[in-house]
Amino acid sequence: MELSDANLQTLTEYLKKTLDPDPAIRRPAEKFLESVEGSQNYPLLLLTLLEKSQENVIKVCASVTFKNYIKRNWRIVGIIVEDEPNKICESDRIAIKANIVPLMLSSPEQIQKQLSDAISIIGREDFPQKWPDLLTEMVNRFQSGDFHVINGVLRTAHSLFKRYRHEFKSNELWTEIKLVLDAFALPLTNLFKATIELCSTHANDASALKVLFSSLILIAKLFYSLNFQDLPEFFEDNMETWMTNFHSLLTLDNKLLQTDDEEEAGLLELLKSQICDNAALYAQKYDEEFQPYLPRFVTAIWNLLVTTGQEVKYDLLVSNAIQFLASVCERPHYKHLFEDQNTLTSICEKVIVPNMEFRAADEEAFEDNSEEYIRRDLEGSDIDTRRRAACDLVRGLCKFFEGPVTGIFSGYVNSMLQEYAKNPSVNWKHKDAAIYLVTSLASKAQTQKHGITQANELVNLTEFFVNHIQPDLKSASVNEFPVLKADGIKYIMIFRNQVPKEQLLVSIPLLINHLQAESIVVHTYAAHALERLFTMRGTNNTTLITAAEMAPFVEVLLTNLFKALTLPGSSENEYIMKAIMRSFSLLQESIIPYIPSVITQLTQKLLAVSKNPSKPHFNHYMFESICLSIRITCKTNPDAVGSFEEALFMVFTEILQNDVQEFIPYVFQVMSLLLEMHKNEIPSSYMALFPHLLQPVLWERTGNIPPLVRLLQAYLERGANTIASAAADKIPGLLGVFQKLIASKANDHQGFYLLNSIIEHMPPESVDQYRKQIFILLFQRLQNSKTTKFIKSFLVFINLYCIKYGALALQEIFDSIQPKMFGMVLEKIIIPEIQKVSGQVEKKICAVGITKILTECPPMMDTEYTKLWTPLLQALIGLFELPEDDTIPDEEHFIDIEDTPGYQTAFSQLAFAGKKEHDPVGQMVNNPRIHLAQSLHKLSTACPGRVPSMLSTSLNAEALQYLQGYLQAASVTLL
């Protein structure tokens, strides 16, 4: 694509169309942009547009498109996966890096943010080695004095250095951080001091203060990133400058920076909360160096907590301030600061209890923004809530002062419950706070999977459950006091390991009943609690709650779960769908009577969400539930597979025709499961689809490859003869797929899965003409890029070929490609590499194949190949007896399929569509060691004397000893 006005005009039109709400206009435009992504100059056209376009909407659209393009394509995957083209040519890369920083700094803030993100993505790959002048270019801009430019630089630096907070330590990382500190720490400190001075100068200028405080927030964030891995010498030497200024900013209160907005945090709050984070980092990690400053910070933060209001805009500040106290009170060094009973009482009274209250804003979120509420409350999302911070502080204090803290709070809990009892309809928030306090007091250690794993001995959880939780859940109306219902359900969920099983069984019908609650939070919590209870493990690793115990509730459970999906706001509720999946999995054949209605509801839901898939977890559990319905029903009645196909195929056809990318990999997995249920032939409905599965466009998407390969394997297992007779013209297409997969380091194993199925199931005559070409392709790949994964798969394939067609056929095909090739493969690949093969079935295939080469291949006994006979036997005994060789050469770092960038949906494996492991030599050979002994005995009968003499001359003593054991076990001798 040339950098011409015509192309700029075309691009503008297509970008406009991508904003169109009508999918008929939007989708083709997105497809067009996708198709030109690989063209030279495409990114430069986008940058030109966002610089020169007259329309702001096009500028913003171009900047977002550019950032996403960089995100998908900058990383050069070709080094690792050679069939992934490098979509950005070198000249474009150089031009982008030369122009992007000045362009970003001169753009308005909305566009600056997008370009800043793009720079950090490029920097993640190229900085510092391939972009050495980036830092200098950025630091030089500090001198400009223009804070729009300075903030652009700070924002970019923040997105570039943020990753230091969560990278693992490595020499490479330390080298990079050192380079950054050398260039950046001093200018950043000078900028910090200068900005603070400017704040004093402009103390009465609101608009100047806004810009300056934006800079201070970014500077404070950069401080956190640069100090996270270790305490840099520079910052240790300049701690006085940083900490004194941080402390004075914490105590600063400028009326001009106060906002009227009760929801949105202002600049002052954001800055102070970042400073609390920075102080907590130093208190936790560098306590010795930070000790002189700590008392000042504790006092300042304490005052901040006592004087800050309950408005939502202060939430982040308050939670970070409380987290600071929590991190300090856990350290033995600082224990003395909290020992006094009055201090503890004061913290409980002034900080913890007020921040556990359920505010009007929480009530609003509970009712009107339930998804966000659930995310915060159930999943502990990153948005720190005051309650969570207060809870952490309780846990921190309990580390050294469990007795006194529990004592203080027990009094609060009792008085709150008494208040509630006086007038429940008015005082229900008191009970809510009491439940929250008990929860935070009792829970010492918690995991998502198991709930509370350690509890405070001083709190009687069962008693509290029976007296205060159950009555709420047993009340006649499921819609009364929804917040208390949600609290009660959450209590069951959290303490499911501490509450005795009989109480859990009493709770199950109550939870099922609450699936009908109008409140989204309540019915979601009920579904989640049931799902968690159903996964609990009892003795013998079986589920704690059995299908028999659930028998009386099956019908009402399924009815209410599916009804809950029709409640307003929950039509795609992932917690409900996960509970449906888990119920099926627990109840097994008890659900069979309900399957006709269940599968109808699931297919209707599938059809509805396929129009616009937006909830990946919901969709995943829905497909899992479909797979479970099929498995459970067909286990007892294999013929039922037809009725499932009838119900599902119409929707599947629609999904495939409309190219619903997110669902296609799932559809292939469910189809594989259905096809594998057929015992004999392939139904014609599947054969009609077969040619479409070989279309190259389907194989372009990485997420389709594993399920498509499995589906083709199912076709080959069930209908190889039908394919050979009715679709022989499709065999080259099938081999074309194998050829594409084998060329890719990421997907070559999938190519071998397909090839192995072709060899195992197709009638020999149907693939005769292609056999030699298959081997030539494999050898070409071996020559070009030999990787451990490829070798392992190659070894399994040649041994499977040997089992299927005979050892002589294997030797002949090798030697027909090139004379003496068979010997080279034995010597250079099989003997030295066989130890790398992993997996029981794979090892067994190799053992049986090598046994055939040793005992059923005449050239091994009387040509120049004979010298390889004993080393091959030695390698086989090694495969049986030595540990697997799992070393991988340093240069082989495989990219995960999920890592390949691009538009593709990643492949999500359905657990309940799982394929049973298939053993192609199962019927033939049970024990490969005995099989070796019997085959050697047969060989020695055919040529007496030869085998023992070959063994005695060159097999090592240890291997010989193992071999004697095999012969004894098989009750045979060698002649």
Rosetta blueprint (number, residue, H / E / L):
1 M L
2 E L
3 L L
4 S L
5 D H
6 A H
7 N H
8 L H
9 Q H
10 T H
11 L H
12 T H
13 E H
14 Y H
15 L H
16 K H
17 K H
18 T L
19 L L
20 D L
21 P L
22 D L
23 P H
24 A H
25 I H
26 R H
27 R H
28 P H
29 A H
30 E H
31 K H
32 F H
33 L H
34 E H
35 S H
36 V H
37 E L
38 G L
39 S L
40 Q L
41 N L
42 Y H
43 P H
44 L H
45 L H
46 L H
47 L H
48 T H
49 L H
50 L H
51 E H
52 K H
53 S L
54 Q L
55 E L
56 N H
57 V H
58 I H
59 K H
60 V H
61 C H
62 A H
63 S H
64 V H
65 T H
66 F H
67 K H
68 N H
69 Y H
70 I H
71 K H
72 R H
73 N H
74 W L
75 R L
76 I L
77 V L
78 G L
79 I L
80 I L
81 V L
82 E L
83 D L
84 E L
85 P L
86 N L
87 K L
88 I L
89 C L
90 E H
91 S H
92 D H
93 R H
94 I H
95 A H
96 I H
97 K H
98 A H
99 N H
100 I H
101 V H
102 P H
103 L H
104 M H
105 L H
106 S H
107 S L
108 P L
109 E H
110 Q H
111 I H
112 Q H
113 K H
114 Q H
115 L H
116 S H
117 D H
118 A H
119 I H
120 S H
121 I H
122 I H
123 G H
124 R H
125 E H
126 D H
127 F L
128 P L
129 Q L
130 K L
131 W L
132 P L
133 D L
134 L H
135 L H
136 T H
137 E H
138 M H
139 V H
140 N H
141 R H
142 F H
143 Q H
144 S H
145 G L
146 D L
147 F H
148 H H
149 V H
150 I H
151 N H
152 G H
153 V H
154 L H
155 R H
156 T H
157 A H
158 H H
159 S H
160 L H
161 F H
162 K H
163 R H
164 Y H
165 R H
166 H L
167 E L
168 F L
169 K L
170 S L
171 N H
172 E H
173 L H
174 W H
175 T H
176 E H
177 I H
178 K H
179 L H
180 V H
181 L H
182 D H
183 A H
184 F H
185 A H
186 L H
187 P H
188 L H
189 T H
190 N H
191 L H
192 F H
193 K H
194 A H
195 T H
196 I H
197 E H
198 L H
199 C H
200 S H
201 T H
202 H L
203 A L
204 N L
205 D L
206 A H
207 S H
208 A H
209 L H
210 K H
211 V H
212 L H
213 F H
214 S H
215 S H
216 L H
217 I H
218 L H
219 I H
220 A H
221 K H
222 L H
223 F H
224 Y H
225 S H
226 L H
227 N H
228 F H
229 Q L
230 D L
231 L L
232 P L
233 E H
234 F H
235 F H
236 E H
237 D H
238 N L
239 M H
240 E H
241 T H
242 W H
243 M H
244 T H
245 N H
246 F H
247 H H
248 S H
249 L H
250 L H
251 T H
252 L L
253 D L
254 N L
255 K H
256 L H
257 L H
258 Q L
259 T L
260 D L
261 D L
262 E L
263 E L
264 E L
265 A L
266 G L
267 L H
268 L H
269 E H
270 L H
271 L H
272 K H
273 S H
274 Q H
275 I H
276 C H
277 D H
278 N H
279 A H
280 A H
281 L H
282 Y H
283 A H
284 Q H
285 K H
286 Y L
287 D H
288 E H
289 E H
290 F H
291 Q L
292 P L
293 Y L
294 L H
295 P H
296 R H
297 F H
298 V H
299 T H
300 A H
301 I H
302 W H
303 N H
304 L H
305 L H
306 V H
307 T H
308 T L
309 G L
310 Q L
311 E L
312 V H
313 K H
314 Y H
315 D H
316 L H
317 L H
318 V H
319 S H
320 N H
321 A H
322 I H
323 Q H
324 F H
325 L H
326 A H
327 S H
328 V H
329 C H
330 E L
331 R L
332 P H
333 H H
334 Y H
335 K H
336 H H
337 L H
338 F L
339 E L
340 D L
341 Q H
342 N H
343 T H
344 L H
345 T H
346 S H
347 I H
348 C H
349 E H
350 K H
351 V H
352 I H
353 V H
354 P H
355 N H
356 M H
357 E L
358 F L
359 R L
360 A H
361 A H
362 D H
363 E H
364 E H
365 A H
366 F H
367 E H
368 D H
369 N L
370 S H
371 E H
372 E H
373 Y H
374 I H
375 R H
376 R H
377 D H
378 L H
379 E H
380 G L
381 S L
382 D L
383 I L
384 D L
385 T L
386 R H
387 R H
388 R H
389 A H
390 A H
391 C H
392 D H
393 L H
394 V H
395 R H
396 G H
397 L H
398 C H
399 K H
400 F H
401 F H
402 E H
403 G H
404 P H
405 V H
406 T H
407 G H
408 I H
409 F H
410 S H
411 G H
412 Y H
413 V H
414 N H
415 S H
416 M H
417 L H
418 Q H
419 E H
420 Y H
421 A H
422 K H
423 N L
424 P H
425 S H
426 V H
427 N H
428 W H
429 K H
430 H H
431 K H
432 D H
433 A H
434 A H
435 I H
436 Y H
437 L H
438 V H
439 T H
440 S H
441 L H
442 A H
443 S E
444 K E
445 A E
446 Q E
447 T E
448 Q L
449 K L
450 H L
451 G E
452 I E
453 T E
454 Q E
455 A E
456 N L
457 E L
458 L L
459 V L
460 N L
461 L H
462 T H
463 E H
464 F H
465 F H
466 V H
467 N H
468 H H
469 I H
470 Q H
471 P H
472 D H
473 L H
474 K H
475 S L
476 A L
477 S L
478 V L
479 N L
480 E L
481 F L
482 P H
483 V H
484 L H
485 K H
486 A H
487 D H
488 G H
489 I H
490 K H
491 Y H
492 I H
493 M H
494 I H
495 F L
496 R L
497 N L
498 Q L
499 V L
500 P L
501 K H
502 E H
503 Q H
504 L H
505 L H
506 V H
507 S H
508 I H
509 P H
510 L H
511 L H
512 I H
513 N H
514 H H
515 L L
516 Q L
517 A L
518 E L
519 S L
520 I H
521 V H
522 V H
523 H H
524 T H
525 Y H
526 A H
527 A H
528 H H
529 A H
530 L H
531 E H
532 R H
533 L H
534 F H
535 T H
536 M L
537 R E
538 G L
539 T H
540 N H
541 N H
542 T L
543 T E
544 L L
545 I L
546 T L
547 A H
548 A H
549 E H
550 M H
551 A H
552 P H
553 F H
554 V H
555 E H
556 V H
557 L H
558 L H
559 T H
560 N H
561 L H
562 F H
563 K H
564 A H
565 L L
566 T L
567 L L
568 P L
569 G L
570 S L
571 S L
572 E L
573 N L
574 E H
575 Y H
576 I H
577 M H
578 K H
579 A H
580 I H
581 M H
582 R H
583 S H
584 F H
585 S H
586 L H
587 L H
588 Q H
589 E H
590 S H
591 I H
592 I H
593 P H
594 Y H
595 I H
596 P H
597 S H
598 V H
599 I H
600 T H
601 Q H
602 L H
603 T H
604 Q H
605 K H
606 L H
607 L H
608 A H
609 V H
610 S H
611 K L
612 N L
613 P L
614 S L
615 K L
616 P H
617 H H
618 F H
619 N H
620 H H
621 Y H
622 M H
623 F H
624 E H
625 S H
626 I H
627 C H
628 L H
629 S H
630 I H
631 R H
632 I H
633 T H
634 C H
635 K H
636 T H
637 N L
638 P H
639 D H
640 A H
641 V H
642 G H
643 S H
644 F H
645 E H
646 E H
647 A H
648 L H
649 F H
650 M H
651 V H
652 F H
653 T H
654 E H
655 I H
656 L H
657 Q H
658 N L
659 D L
660 V L
661 Q L
662 E L
663 F L
664 I H
665 P H
666 Y H
667 V H
668 F H
669 Q H
670 V H
671 M H
672 S H
673 L H
674 L H
675 L H
676 E H
677 M H
678 H L
679 K L
680 N L
681 E L
682 I L
683 P L
684 S H
685 S H
686 Y H
687 M H
688 A H
689 L H
690 F H
691 P H
692 H H
693 L H
694 L L
695 Q L
696 P H
697 V H
698 L H
699 W H
700 E L
701 R L
702 T H
703 G H
704 N H
705 I H
706 P H
707 P H
708 L H
709 V H
710 R H
711 L H
712 L H
713 Q H
714 A H
715 Y H
716 L H
717 E H
718 R H
719 G H
720 A H
721 N H
722 T H
723 I H
724 A H
725 S H
726 A H
727 A L
728 A H
729 D H
730 K H
731 I H
732 P H
733 G H
734 L H
735 L H
736 G H
737 V H
738 F H
739 Q H
740 K H
741 L H
742 I H
743 A L
744 S L
745 K L
746 A L
747 N L
748 D H
749 H H
750 Q H
751 G H
752 F H
753 Y H
754 L H
755 L H
756 N H
757 S H
758 I H
759 I H
760 E H
761 H H
762 M L
763 P L
764 P H
765 E H
766 S H
767 V H
768 D H
769 Q H
770 Y H
771 R H
772 K H
773 Q H
774 I H
775 F H
776 I H
777 L H
778 L H
779 F H
780 Q H
781 R H
782 L H
783 Q H
784 N H
785 S L
786 K L
787 T L
788 T H
789 K H
790 F H
791 I H
792 K H
793 S H
794 F H
795 L H
796 V H
797 F H
798 I H
799 N H
800 L H
801 Y H
802 C H
803 I H
804 K H
805 Y H
806 G L
807 A H
808 L H
809 A H
810 L H
811 Q H
812 E H
813 I H
814 F H
815 D H
816 S H
817 I H
818 Q L
819 P L
820 K L
821 M H
822 F H
823 G H
824 M H
825 V H
826 L H
827 E H
828 K H
829 I H
830 I H
831 I H
832 P H
833 E H
834 I H
835 Q H
836 K H
837 V L
838 S L
839 G L
840 Q H
841 V H
842 E H
843 K H
844 K H
845 I H
846 C H
847 A H
848 V H
849 G H
850 I H
851 T H
852 K H
853 I H
854 L H
855 T H
856 E L
857 C L
858 P L
859 P H
860 M H
861 M H
862 D H
863 T L
864 E H
865 Y H
866 T H
867 K H
868 L H
869 W H
870 T H
871 P H
872 L H
873 L H
874 Q H
875 A H
876 L H
877 I H
878 G H
879 L H
880 F H
881 E H
882 L L
883 P L
884 E L
885 D L
886 D L
887 T L
888 I L
889 P L
890 D L
891 E L
892 E L
893 H L
894 F L
895 I L
896 D L
897 I H
898 E H
899 D H
900 T L
901 P L
902 G L
903 Y L
904 Q L
905 T L
906 A L
907 F L
908 S L
909 Q L
910 L L
911 A H
912 F H
913 A H
914 G L
915 K L
916 K L
917 E L
918 H L
919 D L
920 P L
921 V L
922 G L
923 Q L
924 M L
925 V L
926 N L
927 N L
928 P H
929 R H
930 I H
931 H H
932 L H
933 A H
934 Q H
935 S H
936 L H
937 H H
938 K H
939 L H
940 S H
941 T H
942 A H
943 C L
944 P L
945 G L
946 R H
947 V H
948 P H
949 S H
950 M H
951 L H
952 S H
953 T H
954 S H
955 L L
956 N L
957 A H
958 E H
959 A H
960 L H
961 Q H
962 Y H
963 L H
964 Q H
965 G H
966 Y H
967 L H
968 Q H
969 A H
970 A L
971 S L
972 V L
973 T L
974 L L
975 L L
